Amino acid sequence: MSISGKTKVCGLIGDPVEHSLSPVIQNTAFRHLDLDYVYVVFTVGQGSLEDAILGVRGLGIRGLNVTMPHKIDIIKYLDELDETARSISSVNTVLNKDERLIGYTTDGIGALNALRHERVNPSCKIVMLGAGGASRSISFTLAKQASELVILNRTLEKAKKLAKDLSSLLGECGKVRAAGLNPNVLKKELKDAHILVNVTSVGMHPHNMETPAPQSLLRPDLVVFDLVYEPLETRLLSDARRLGAKAIDGLSMLVHQGAASFEIWTGMKAPIEVMMKAAIEELERRKH
């Protein structure tokens, strides 16, 4: 990669960010399309966000990905939001266009495109586990496609609030319910569900043997989508594959939401397969 005086800079802000796969994914895509861009990581703590955004403006940084803890707080420092980011009050991508900072959210479209990439039709009953973090963006996007979205969370009040917010935003466009995440409710809701989406951290390294849904509740005709990508093969996905169910790992969503950010910054179609290959190779490298 050659850096010049014309190189456009994109980056990731958040804390922690040191182990992010985004630099490998994005820089591989830039190189593949011979674009004069570079992607770097900036550790920005809770109290440094305003200074960081002033730096983006002053240095003319082209674009940002935004991760925890800044997805909501960054909004007050931006000039404009796209419709989805404004609706859900969350931003994970920023474009610096004509000295105006525009906020977007690509988490939801990343999840939706990951399903579509696997030829899964989301116009069905979807059960989503978890009501925090990326759940807001993902549930907003999926609820517009689903015949019914059921949000299950251990803290029932969080699930109820998210469902209420989504119902208010979507009106009749989305049918959303909330319930507590426990074995009896999970068993009942999965009986007629077509897609199960895990947005919790259950099963993430180093707790690889944990699962948010026991194998006894899964079926061969259930699509199981786990947003955890370290490890790629979670116990939930392993159990699903053992039954013959379609299993989709979290790396697919990470790459697809990164691809959406890439397209916002560059105006070019992202090389999805190239980005996916780079992400898988980097995860394999980190094992050794």
Order of alpha helices (4+ residues) and beta strands (2+ residues): beta-alpha-beta-alpha-beta-beta-alpha-beta-beta-alpha-beta-alpha-beta-alpha-beta-alpha-beta-beta-alpha-beta-alpha-alpha
